[in-house]
Amino acid sequence: MGRFILPLGVFVVLVGFLAVGLRLNPREVPSVLIDKPAAAFTVPQLEDPSLTFAPEEMKGKVWLFNVWASWCVSCRQEHPLLVQLARGGEVPIIGLDYKDERAAALAWLRDWGNPYTLSAVDANGRVGMDYGVYGVPETYLIDKEGIIRYKQIGPLTPQVIQEVILPKVRELNG
């Protein structure tokens, strides 16, 4: 009888971990980047590769940093929401075209609309690695001091924009 107690105890603990894990939302992966400074980088702009972009240029502004690509199926899902958000004018959106072909990215923006104040190019994925990108799309809310305050893994939804992003933008601008 005593020899079954240890295996039974291990089994109960494993079932407990499984039960907790099944209740978690995979979109809510906690990020170690929250409340940390946004990674510094300088990369070419998509529209004009002779110009560059660095996050320091956004100091003093609350802004969204959206990682996207023309080959990304989920980016199509969120793109109309970004266009609508940009039209509202509450927060500038900087795009990061991730591991993409320049011509395809420009065609994407021409065909689907361009919600971005500007798009930067991360051709080799190094910026994405610094931001802990799991896959595109991902969106970061960055405050006036350059601190990451929110990270959305996967496409934005109307609910996330209305209940999380815009209230945080207003709070940070307050």
N, C-alpha and C positions, 0 to 999 in steps of 0.2 A: 504494500500500500504506500509506504513512504517513498519508494522509488518513482512513483507517478506524480508526486506533488511538485517537484521541480519542473518537469516538462509541462505540466498543466499550468503552472504559474507563468512560464515563458509564453505559452500559447495565449493565455488571457491578456498578457501585456501586448503581444503582437496584434491581437484582435482590437485592443483599445487604440493602438496607433493607427491601424487601418481605418477604424471608424472615424477618428478625428481627421485623417487625411482625406477621406471621401467627402467630408463636409466643407473642405476648403475650395475656394474659387481659384482656378488656375490663372485667371487674369489678375489676381491680386497677389502677385509675387512680391514680397517685401524687397525693396531695393536698399542696398547699403548706401546708395547715392543721395537718398533723401536727407535734406538738411546739410549737405556737403556742397562745396563750390563746384560749379560746372567745370568740366575739364577744358583746359585751354587748347586751342588749335588755331591754325590759319590754313584755309583751303580756298581753292578758286571758286568763284561764283559760276553758276550754271549758265546764266544768260551771257555773261562776258568773262571768259576765263582769264583775261588780263587783270581783272579785279579780284580781290580776295575778301573773305569774311573771317572774322574772329569774334568769339562771344563777348570780348571786352567792349566791342562797339555797341552792345546793348545795355551796358551799365547805366543805371538810372531808370530803366524801363522794366516792367513786368512783361514777359514774352513767352510764347510757346515755341518749342523746338520740336518739329515733326520730322521723323525719319521715314522716308518713303522711297519707292522705286516704281518705275514704269512696268516692271515685270511682276509686281506684287498684286495678287488678286484681291486681298483684303484691303489694299489701299483704295481700290475702286469703291468699296463699300463705304469708307469713311470720307472720301474726297468731296462729295456734295456737302457734307456737314462742315468741312473746313472752308469751302467756298462761302457757305452761308455765314459761318462764324467771322470770316474776314470781312464780309459785307457789313456786319454789325459794328465793326471798328473798335471793339472794346480791348482787343489785345493783338499786337502784331504777331504774325506767324512766320518763323524762319524755317525753311525746309532744308533737309539734308538728303540729297539724292544719293542713295546708298548702293554701291556696287552696280552701277547702271551705265548704259551707253548714253552719251550726251545727246545724240540725235533722237534717241527713243524718249528720253526724258523731256526734251523740248517739245516733241510731238505730243506727248501725254498732256503737258500743260496747255498746249494750244487746243487740243481736242476736248479736254475735260474742264478747263478753266484753271486760272492760276490764283490760288488763295494766299500765296506767299509774298511777304514783303520782299524777300529774295530767297533764292535757293542756292545752297552751297553744294559742292560735289565731294563725296567721299568715295572715290573710285576704288581704293584698295581696302576699305573697311576699317582703317585704323581709328578714325574718329568713333565709329560705331563700337569698336572694342573698348575704347576709353569710357563710353557711356553705358557699357554693359548691355548692348543691344542683343536681344535674343532672336529677333526677327522683325521684319517690317510688317506693318507700321508700328512705331512706338512714338509716344509724345511725352515731352517733359515740360513742366511749368517752371520757369526760372524767374526769381524775383529781381528786384532792382540792384541788389548787391552781387548778383550772379550765383545765388544759391538755388539748388534744385529743391523745389517744394512739393512736386508731385510727379509721378511717372505712370503713364498708361501703357500697358503692354497690350498690343492688338489694336484693332480699330476703335476709334472714338464712337460713342453712341450719343443720340440726343439726350438720353438720361444723364450720362457722364458729363456732357457739356453743361447742361442746365443745373445739375445738382452738385457737381464737384468743381469743374473748371471755372465757370463764370463766378460762382461765389468766392472761390479762392483768389481769382484775379481782382475782384472788387475789394476783398479784404487786404490784399497785398498793396493795392493802389491807395487804400484808405489812408 
